[in-house]
Amino acid sequence: MSVTAGSWSESRAPYTLGPSERVYVWELPVRVSHWFIVLSAAVLAFTGYYMHNPFIVVRARTAYVMGTMRFIHLIAASAFTSAFLLRLYWFFVGNEWSNWRAFVPIHRQQWRGMGRMVAFYSFVRKDLTHHVGHNGLAAVTYMLMFTLMFVEILTGLALYSYTDSNRVLSFFIGWLPRLMDISYLRLTHFLIMFAFAIFVIHHVYSAVLVSWEERNGLIESIFTGYKFVPEEELKESRASKRDG
């Protein structure tokens, strides 16, 4: 579907003149896993910090705030893990912008894109390098975050198995407390939460910045899945992936 630059409001106009194509970039599983990870991570951060440092004081004798927080933490952890596994699966069956190949810098174009984005964020260059999916720098950053998510899940399961004595869970994750002291596991699990918080701040800032610069529906795309991409850019993107 092709549209012209003047066919929608100025705030959503593409950053360049000429015909643009409405491209389905982010598939439904990507969007669902994204929002489940966001919401569950927020709940996990709140309840996890409370378990580390109880900041709610209830004087009623029947109140069991710590138990309630721990229960909510486990439910949110299950949602977080499920969303992570869904996104992991979609790394192998998703489209060209959701596939693992889009996140691992295996093409020269991806490395060049990383350098250009570093130059843009450091104010060395004014013009933004546009991409249909994630730019090279963002893709590598997301891979780092997915790795931290995996570590967070492993350490969380190890901490849970340490207190719950579940045989099945101990069989699959019981090796981790033997490999690493439980206090260090707890500290690692706790500190990664702050890494997530730092990432969220930068992620929101950069998403708004790039969305404003590109004016191609980037922010809206995480809800709808669609972006407006100039036809020439779409051809160049696909050609670069074929050529490596």
N, C-alpha and C positions, 0 to 999 in steps of 0.2 A: 504494500500500500504506500503510494508516494503522495506527499503533500508539499505545498510550497511554503516559503518562510512566512508569508503574510497571512496564512490561513488560520492561525490561532492567535491568542493574546500575546502581547509583547513579552510578558513575563515568562512564557513558555516557548518563545521562539528559539529555534536552533541558533548556535553561535556563528553559523556561516550561512550565506545566501545560497539559494539553489534548492533543488528537490531533495526531500528527506524521506526516509522510509521508517515506518512504525515497526520496530523490531521487538519480538518477544525474547527478551534477554534472560530474565530471571524466572525460571519455571516454578510452578506451585510448590513442590517439595523444598526448593531453596528458600522461598519466602516463608513457608510454614516453619521450617527448622530455624530460620533466622529469628523470628519473633518468639518462638518457644525458648530459644537460648537466651534472648534478651530478658524476657519476663522471669524465667526461672532463675537466671543469674542474679537478678535484682533481689528476689526472695531469698536466695541462698546467701547473698552478701549480708542482708539484714539479719537473718536468723543465725548465720554463722558468726557474725560479730557479736551478737548477743550471747551466744554460747561461750565465746572467748572472754567477753567482759559484760556480764549481766547489767544492763542499764535501766531496766524496768523493775521498780520496787512495788510489790503488791503485798499488802498487809493481811489480806484475808487468808485464813488458815486452809481453806479448801482450794486455793489457787495453786496451780502447778504450771507456772509459766515456762520453766526450763523444759519440762516434758512436752509441752505444747509446741515450743519452738523447735525442739528436736524432731518432733513428728512432722511439722511443716517442712523442715529442712530435708527430711528423707523423701517426702512427696515431691518437693521441688527438684531434688537431686535425681529422682527417677525421670521426671520430665526433661531435665537437662541432658541426661544420658541418652534418652530415647531420641531427642532432637539431634544430638551429636551423631548417633549411629545412622539416622536418616540422612544427614548431610554427608557422612562418610560414604554411605552407599551411593549417593548421587554424584560423588566424585568420579565414579566409574561408569555411570549410565546417563549422566546429564549431558546437556548440549555443550557446544564448543566454549561457552563462557562459564559454565559450571563445572566442567571436567577438570580433573587434576592437572592436565596439561596446561591449563590456563593459569595455574598457580605456581608451577615449578618452572623456573627460567631456563627452558630448553631451546629457545629461539633467540637469535641475535636481536630481533626486534624487541623482545622483552627486556633484554639487558640495556639496550639503548633507551627504552622507555623509563627504566628505573633511574638512569642517570639524569634524564630530562626532568623527571619529577623531583629529584633531589635538588636540582638547580632551581626549579620553580619555588619549592618550599623555602629554600635558603635565599631567595630574592636575587639570584644570579641572573635569571631570565624572567621576562615578564609574560611571555606567551605560554599557555598551557597546552601540553601535548594531549590530544583527545583520544579516547579509546572507547570501543563499543562496550566491552565488559570492564573488568578491573585493569587499571594500569599496572605495570610491572612491580612498582614499589608497594602498592596496596596489596597485590597478590602475595608477595613474599611475606608481608606483615600478617596477612590473614593466615598463611600457613604456620607462622610462628604462634599465632593465637590458637589455632586448632591443636598444635602440639601441646601448648599449655593447658588447653581444655582436657586433652587426653591424660596429662599428668595429674590434673586436678581430679579427674574421675578415678584414676588408679589410687591416688592417695586417700581419697574419700572412701572408696570401697575397703581399702586396707584398714583405715581407722574404724570403720563400721564393723568389719569382721573381727577386729581386735576386742571389741566390747560385746558383740552379739554372739560370738562362738558358733556361727552358722557353718556347718560342715561343708556344704557346697561352696559357699563363698570363700571359706578358708582354703579349700582345695585349689581354687583359681587365683586367689590373691594373697594367700597366707605366706607366700614366699617373700613378699615385699617387707613386712615388719622384721623378718629375719635378715634381710639384706641391709635395711636401714633402720636405725633406732626410731622408736615410735614418737619420741619428742621431735626429732628432725622431720618426720613425716607430717606431724601436726603443724610444725612451723612452715614447711613448704606449702602445705595446703592453705594455710592462712595467708601467706605472702602473695600467692598467685592471685588471690582475691583483689589485692591492691593493683597488681599488673592489669587485671581486667578493668578496674576503675580508670586507670590512666589511659588505657586503650579506648574506652568508651568516650572519654573527653576528646581525644584526638580524632576519633572516628566520626563523631558528630560534627566537629569543627570542619574537618576536611570534606565531609560529604556535602555540607552546606556550601562551602567555598567552591568546590568543583561543580556542584549543581548550578550555582550562580554564574560561574564562568562559562560553562558549556551550554546552559539553558536548553537542555534536551530531555528534561523530565527525570533526572537522576533520583531525586528524593521520592517522587511519585512512583518510580519503578519498583521500589521494594514493596509497594502495596499492589500495584497493577501488573508488574512484570515487564511492562513496555517502556522503551526509550525511543526517542526520535533521533535517528542517525542519518547524516547526509549520505547519499548513495555512494559518492566517491570514497568516503571513509570506510564504508562497509566493504566495498570491493578491495580496497587496500588491505584491510584487516584480514580478509579471507585469503588474499594473495600471499601475504607475509607468512601465514601459517602453513600454506602449501610449500613455500620456498624455504621455510626454516630460517 
